[in-house]
Amino acid sequence: MLVAAASLVMGIATAETTAGEGNVETFFDRVSIFLGRSTMLLIVILVSVMFYEVVLRYVFERPTLWANELSLWMAGFIFLLAGLYAMQQRSHIRIYLLYDVLPRNIQRLCDVISALLILAFALAMIYGSYNEAMAKLLRWETFGTAFDPPIPATLKPMILLIILLVAIQALFNLVADWNKLPEHHAIIDEEEIEDIIHSVEEHQHAGEKEK
């Protein structure tokens, strides 16, 4: 447990963004980025488990009893943690048609309302589901299959935890974006296109140097 806690603290403290991910603006950004990196590793493990199962099932005709449930279990965690990462990156679905034409002060008001709605939803979900989630966790409810993983016991509390973290991240985003200049969003993300062109040019230059 101490090693896991120390690894978690070190991971959060050293979490940095890469090209295209923006800047780390608050401490909570590091938490979300670290969990996002962990989610990316889970995807690799998930694909490996599925590949292993496909080979055993269709090549050797000896399917496992655990791969399907383990894949489902990991996919649940990936889905939840990806939501937190998307909130930190501001990459969740938003409709900018009216937002972009509003004055900056009204945009800030819209941001405040959005953050408060997210927080209210999180608190309502936690209030309504806390007892059930704790009951599943305390009795260590399992999936009821041959492998019998504790999917209900772990995912139900995890849903509430991630909803709370998403709400906290939304509040940190509100504070971090408060004094920023207004952004205008085109139908096509011109910044993303420029990044792609820049990456292609770098690869071309690297290939020319190797020749």
C-alpha positions as a Python dict, from the first residue, in 0.01 Angstrom:
ca = {
    (1, 'M'): (0, 0, 0),
    (2, 'L'): (282, 239, 84),
    (3, 'V'): (451, 169, -249),
    (4, 'A'): (123, 228, -434),
    (5, 'A'): (60, 552, -245),
    (6, 'A'): (416, 674, -311),
    (7, 'S'): (384, 584, -681),
    (8, 'L'): (54, 773, -700),
    (9, 'V'): (201, 1085, -538),
    (10, 'M'): (510, 1078, -759),
    (11, 'G'): (302, 1018, -1070),
    (12, 'I'): (76, 1314, -997),
    (13, 'A'): (370, 1540, -905),
    (14, 'T'): (557, 1464, -1227),
    (15, 'A'): (260, 1454, -1466),
    (16, 'E'): (318, 1681, -1765),
    (17, 'T'): (129, 1750, -2085),
    (18, 'T'): (248, 1660, -2432),
    (19, 'A'): (207, 1849, -2759),
    (20, 'G'): (-158, 1927, -2821),
    (21, 'E'): (-265, 1883, -2459),
    (22, 'G'): (-223, 2243, -2349),
    (23, 'N'): (-55, 2351, -2025),
    (24, 'V'): (-84, 2235, -1666),
    (25, 'E'): (-264, 2528, -1501),
    (26, 'T'): (-370, 2386, -1164),
    (27, 'F'): (-268, 2106, -930),
    (28, 'F'): (-586, 1916, -1013),
    (29, 'D'): (-484, 1919, -1380),
    (30, 'R'): (-192, 1697, -1281),
    (31, 'V'): (-429, 1454, -1110),
    (32, 'S'): (-649, 1429, -1420),
    (33, 'I'): (-351, 1398, -1656),
    (34, 'F'): (-193, 1123, -1445),
    (35, 'L'): (-521, 930, -1437),
    (36, 'G'): (-549, 986, -1812),
    (37, 'R'): (-205, 834, -1865),
    (38, 'S'): (-307, 537, -1650),
    (39, 'T'): (-617, 498, -1866),
    (40, 'M'): (-401, 486, -2179),
    (41, 'L'): (-203, 200, -2028),
    (42, 'L'): (-527, 20, -1942),
    (43, 'I'): (-627, 38, -2308),
    (44, 'V'): (-304, -141, -2405),
    (45, 'I'): (-370, -411, -2143),
    (46, 'L'): (-733, -444, -2257),
    (47, 'V'): (-633, -493, -2621),
    (48, 'S'): (-371, -751, -2516),
    (49, 'V'): (-626, -949, -2315),
    (50, 'M'): (-874, -945, -2603),
    (51, 'F'): (-605, -1052, -2850),
    (52, 'Y'): (-501, -1335, -2618),
    (53, 'E'): (-861, -1453, -2592),
    (54, 'V'): (-916, -1443, -2969),
    (55, 'V'): (-602, -1649, -3032),
    (56, 'L'): (-695, -1910, -2772),
    (57, 'R'): (-1058, -1927, -2883),
    (58, 'Y'): (-1019, -1942, -3261),
    (59, 'V'): (-671, -2086, -3309),
    (60, 'F'): (-640, -2334, -3024),
    (61, 'E'): (-1014, -2371, -2948),
    (62, 'R'): (-947, -2329, -2577),
    (63, 'P'): (-1127, -2011, -2466),
    (64, 'T'): (-1063, -1870, -2120),
    (65, 'L'): (-1320, -1821, -1847),
    (66, 'W'): (-1184, -1483, -1741),
    (67, 'A'): (-1091, -1274, -2047),
    (68, 'N'): (-1440, -1151, -2132),
    (69, 'E'): (-1523, -1039, -1777),
    (70, 'L'): (-1178, -887, -1727),
    (71, 'S'): (-1216, -692, -2053),
    (72, 'L'): (-1557, -567, -1941),
    (73, 'W'): (-1417, -470, -1601),
    (74, 'M'): (-1126, -273, -1748),
    (75, 'A'): (-1348, -112, -2013),
    (76, 'G'): (-1569, 27, -1737),
    (77, 'F'): (-1272, 192, -1567),
    (78, 'I'): (-1140, 322, -1900),
    (79, 'F'): (-1476, 478, -1986),
    (80, 'L'): (-1500, 654, -1648),
    (81, 'L'): (-1141, 779, -1633),
    (82, 'A'): (-1156, 897, -1993),
    (83, 'G'): (-1443, 1126, -1894),
    (84, 'L'): (-1225, 1297, -1634),
    (85, 'Y'): (-941, 1337, -1883),
    (86, 'A'): (-1182, 1482, -2141),
    (87, 'M'): (-1305, 1737, -1888),
    (88, 'Q'): (-949, 1849, -1810),
    (89, 'Q'): (-876, 1882, -2183),
    (90, 'R'): (-1203, 2070, -2247),
    (91, 'S'): (-1267, 1813, -2521),
    (92, 'H'): (-1618, 1710, -2420),
    (93, 'I'): (-1900, 1796, -2661),
    (94, 'R'): (-1998, 2162, -2652),
    (95, 'I'): (-2218, 2372, -2881),
    (96, 'Y'): (-2047, 2704, -2958),
    (97, 'L'): (-2301, 2852, -3201),
    (98, 'L'): (-2438, 3103, -2950),
    (99, 'Y'): (-2147, 3099, -2706),
    (100, 'D'): (-1897, 3243, -2955),
    (101, 'V'): (-2109, 3551, -3036),
    (102, 'L'): (-2166, 3646, -2672),
    (103, 'P'): (-1958, 3913, -2491),
    (104, 'R'): (-1686, 3776, -2265),
    (105, 'N'): (-1877, 3863, -1946),
    (106, 'I'): (-2180, 3666, -2065),
    (107, 'Q'): (-1952, 3378, -2165),
    (108, 'R'): (-1818, 3375, -1808),
    (109, 'L'): (-2177, 3366, -1678),
    (110, 'C'): (-2249, 3067, -1905),
    (111, 'D'): (-1934, 2896, -1776),
    (112, 'V'): (-2045, 2953, -1416),
    (113, 'I'): (-2391, 2811, -1486),
    (114, 'S'): (-2240, 2507, -1662),
    (115, 'A'): (-2001, 2438, -1373),
    (116, 'L'): (-2279, 2475, -1115),
    (117, 'L'): (-2505, 2239, -1311),
    (118, 'I'): (-2226, 1980, -1328),
    (119, 'L'): (-2167, 2017, -953),
    (120, 'A'): (-2540, 1990, -877),
    (121, 'F'): (-2567, 1675, -1090),
    (122, 'A'): (-2266, 1521, -914),
    (123, 'L'): (-2404, 1595, -568),
    (124, 'A'): (-2747, 1461, -663),
    (125, 'M'): (-2596, 1138, -800),
    (126, 'I'): (-2381, 1090, -489),
    (127, 'Y'): (-2676, 1163, -259),
    (128, 'G'): (-2905, 921, -441),
    (129, 'S'): (-2658, 637, -500),
    (130, 'Y'): (-2416, 649, -206),
    (131, 'N'): (-2595, 390, 10),
    (132, 'E'): (-2630, 141, -276),
    (133, 'A'): (-2268, 186, -382),
    (134, 'M'): (-2141, 137, -27),
    (135, 'A'): (-2360, -170, 18),
    (136, 'K'): (-2217, -330, -298),
    (137, 'L'): (-1864, -245, -185),
    (138, 'L'): (-1901, -369, 174),
    (139, 'R'): (-2055, -702, 73),
    (140, 'W'): (-1803, -724, -216),
    (141, 'E'): (-2071, -801, -474),
    (142, 'T'): (-1939, -1008, -764),
    (143, 'F'): (-2046, -1059, -1125),
    (144, 'G'): (-2189, -1408, -1080),
    (145, 'T'): (-1987, -1585, -1350),
    (146, 'A'): (-1718, -1855, -1346),
    (147, 'F'): (-1446, -1592, -1314),
    (148, 'D'): (-1674, -1392, -1080),
    (149, 'P'): (-1488, -1058, -1064),
    (150, 'P'): (-1615, -789, -822),
    (151, 'I'): (-1737, -562, -1100),
    (152, 'P'): (-2044, -424, -913),
    (153, 'A'): (-1843, -378, -593),
    (154, 'T'): (-1578, -168, -766),
    (155, 'L'): (-1751, 8, -1056),
    (156, 'K'): (-2050, 144, -865),
    (157, 'P'): (-1838, 338, -611),
    (158, 'M'): (-1598, 432, -892),
    (159, 'I'): (-1882, 594, -1085),
    (160, 'L'): (-1961, 822, -793),
    (161, 'L'): (-1594, 901, -732),
    (162, 'I'): (-1531, 993, -1096),
    (163, 'I'): (-1848, 1204, -1112),
    (164, 'L'): (-1717, 1398, -812),
    (165, 'L'): (-1371, 1437, -968),
    (166, 'V'): (-1526, 1558, -1295),
    (167, 'A'): (-1723, 1822, -1102),
    (168, 'I'): (-1409, 1935, -918),
    (169, 'Q'): (-1219, 1951, -1248),
    (170, 'A'): (-1500, 2162, -1396),
    (171, 'L'): (-1462, 2411, -1109),
    (172, 'F'): (-1084, 2424, -1157),
    (173, 'N'): (-1138, 2478, -1531),
    (174, 'L'): (-1371, 2767, -1449),
    (175, 'V'): (-1106, 2934, -1233),
    (176, 'A'): (-823, 2868, -1481),
    (177, 'D'): (-1021, 3002, -1780),
    (178, 'W'): (-1170, 3304, -1604),
    (179, 'N'): (-917, 3564, -1723),
    (180, 'K'): (-847, 3411, -2063),
    (181, 'L'): (-935, 3593, -2383),
    (182, 'P'): (-1247, 3471, -2563),
    (183, 'E'): (-1196, 3181, -2801),
    (184, 'H'): (-1370, 3142, -3133),
    (185, 'H'): (-1435, 2794, -3260),
    (186, 'A'): (-1452, 2731, -3632),
    (187, 'I'): (-1632, 2436, -3787),
    (188, 'I'): (-1287, 2297, -3865),
    (189, 'D'): (-1028, 2303, -3587),
    (190, 'E'): (-760, 2513, -3760),
    (191, 'E'): (-514, 2472, -3473),
    (192, 'E'): (-540, 2094, -3492),
    (193, 'I'): (-486, 2105, -3869),
    (194, 'E'): (-175, 2321, -3821),
    (195, 'D'): (-42, 2072, -3566),
    (196, 'I'): (-96, 1786, -3810),
    (197, 'I'): (79, 1975, -4092),
    (198, 'H'): (368, 2060, -3860),
    (199, 'S'): (403, 1695, -3754),
    (200, 'V'): (401, 1578, -4118),
    (201, 'E'): (668, 1832, -4210),
    (202, 'E'): (885, 1720, -3919),
    (203, 'H'): (858, 1355, -4031),
    (204, 'Q'): (946, 1455, -4387),
    (205, 'H'): (1253, 1648, -4273),
    (206, 'A'): (1361, 1356, -4053),
    (207, 'G'): (1323, 1118, -4346),
    (208, 'E'): (1528, 1344, -4574),
    (209, 'K'): (1808, 1362, -4316),
    (210, 'E'): (1819, 980, -4290),
    (211, 'K'): (1859, 954, -4668),
}
